[in-house]
Amino acid sequence: KQWYQRRVAITAGGAVMLGFAHCCMRKVGTDINMLVVPIYTAFSAMMTAVAFNFAKDDVVILPYCYSDRIVLFFAGFGAVFAMVLLNKGLAIEKSGPGTLIRNLDIVTGYILQVLFFNNHPEMLSVIGAVLILASVVLSTVNKLFCEKFNNKWEI
């Protein structure tokens, strides 16, 4: 039970920090290059990792297998590319629809998990993913109706 409480607290803290980051990206707007935020994120992630390693008296050890290193490299590359596209999208669009579309990575993760690893999520997770997908679709439909009917349908 104690691990469950820690996981929930860590996840909630991550959600709060991600919301803070989205607000900061909206505040900066389109004035800066879309690569600036990922560079600052990478720098702060390295500093945080060093601090946590000293605090836990732990050492980071790279995987011994080269194929694992290549997979980790491409995972990092994909994360940075996704962050660049998210930053550009948040600079252009309001943060509500941008964050909703950002949540599609959960749905995509479940789909890829089933396709590549044959690992099926629990039913409650599938229901949550369907709710996320439905909110994104409804938000997109609402935006299309607003543009077509001159903001008469806007919520």
Buried (B, 14 or more C-beta within 10 A) or exposed (E): EEEEEEEEEEEEEEEEEEEEBBEEBBEBEEEEEBEEBBEEBBEEEEEEEEEEEEEEEEEEEEEEEEEEEEEEEEEEEEEBEEBBEBBBBBBEBEBEBBBBBBBBEBBEEBEEBEEEEEEEBEEEEBEBBEEBBEBBEEBEEBBEBBEEEEEEBEE
